[in-house]
Amino acid sequence: MYHNIKKSTSGHRQDIVTEDVAYFKNIEALAPYINKDPVEALAFIFVTKGKLSITIDNNTVVARSHDLLVCRPFSIFGKYTVSSNFDCSVIALSKDFIYGIISNVRIKWVELASTRTPLLHLDDNMVRLINDYYHLLGSSIIANKDGCNAKSVRYLTFALLEEVKSYCLRIGALPVDADDSPVRQSDVIFKRFITSVSKAMAEEPNPHRAIRHYAEMLNVSSKYLTHVCKISSGETAKAIISKMLIKRIEMLLIHSDMSIKEIAMQLGFPDVSNFGRYVKAHLGDSPRLIRAKAGK
C-alpha cells in the first residue's frame, strides 16, 4: 500500500513523496537528517549546477555540476555547504523499494551502494534524461490531482533506475551481469537475508552475528547462503553481517551517550576488550579514538 502523493510547489519546483519513493528539488530535504540517526533509504543526489560539500559517514564528499552522489542505506549525514548557484535533485528510495529491485530487476544496486559513497560524473545526455524524467513525474502528478497515481511514480522510478544502470554499465561503475533473468530463487533468499540482518543489526539488542542463525531462518545451509550472497552482491554473508553491525557500532559511538562498555554489552560482545579488537579490526581505530575524533 502507498500513501497518497504529497505535493509542495515553490515556483517551478515540486516535491513528490510516496511511501516508497521521494523526489525533492532542494538539498534542504536533507536538513532534518543532519547529525541524526542513520537514514535507511538509498538516496541519490543529482547536482545540476554549482558545488556541494557534504559529510557522509564522517567522510567529506565534494560533488560538482553533473555529478551523481549515491548515498547508501544507513548513511549518517553531517553538515553540508553549497555554492551560491547550487541546484540539484534528490531521490530517496525506501528499503522495501530497494529489496524489490534486488529480487525483481537484477540491477545489483547493493553492489553499487556498498562502496563508500560512490560519486559518478554524468554526461550531458544523462543529465537531460534525468531532468526529463523529473518533469514527466511532475506532469503525472498534475494530471492526476486525486493523488492516487503512486504506481505511476513507482514505474517511472524503475525506468529511471534502468537508465542509470545502463549508464553505470557503460562507464564501468557496475559489473556486467550475464544472467539478467527477472527472478531467481537465490534473489528471493538474498532479499530475505538482507531484510533479516538489516532489522537485527539496526534494532535488536545482542543481534545475531552467526551465519548459521540466518541460514536456519531461511531453511538453507550456511554454505548455500554464502554462495547466494556472493552471486547477488559479490560479498560473503559474513562480510554483509559485519558491515551492518559496524554501521550500528559507528552510530552508537558517535551519536549516543552510552559508555563503550554499555555499547559492547548491548551488542553481545563478551567484554570491552573483545569489542575494542573487533572495532579496530574493522574501522582501524579503537572505540575511544573514534569518539575522540568525533569530538565525543
DAFENZI-V626143 format. One line per field, one symbol per residue. ss: DSSP state (h for helix, s for strand, l for the rest). phi: phi as a letter, one per 30 degrees, with the letter a starting at -180 (. if undefined). burial: # if it has 16 or more other ideal C-beta (glycine too) atoms within 10 Angstrom, else .. Layout:
# DAFENZI-V626143
ss=???
phi=???
burial=???
This chain:
# DAFENZI-V626143
ss=lllllsssssllssssslllssssllhhhhhhhlllllsllsssssssslssssssllssssssllssssslllslssssssllllssssssslhhhhhhhhhhllllhhhhhhllllsssllhhhhhhhhhhhhhhhhhhhhllllllhhhhhhhhhhhhhhhhhhhhhhlllllllllllllhhhhhhhhhhhhhhhhhhhlllllllhhhhhhhllllhhhhhhhhhhhhlllhhhhhhhhhhhhhhhhhhhllllhhhhhhhlllllhhhhhhhhhhhhlllhhhhhhhlll
phi=.cdddcbbbbiddbcbbcdcbbcbcaddddedcdhcdeddddccccccbibbcbcbhicdcccceicccccdeidcdcdbbbddcdbabbbbcdeddddddedcchdideddddddhdbcccdedddddddddddddddddddbddiccddddddddeddddddedddddcidbddcdccdebbedddddeddddddeddddbddhddcdeeedddecibdddddddddddcbibddddddddddddddedddccccddddddeddciddaddddddddddccibdedddddddid
burial=....#........#####.########.##..#....##.########..##.####...#.#.##############.#.#...##########.#######.##########..####.#...##.##..##..##.##.......##.###.###.##..##.##....##...........##.######..##.###....###.#..##..#.#.#..#####..##.#.#..###############.....#..#####.#..#..##.##.......#..#......
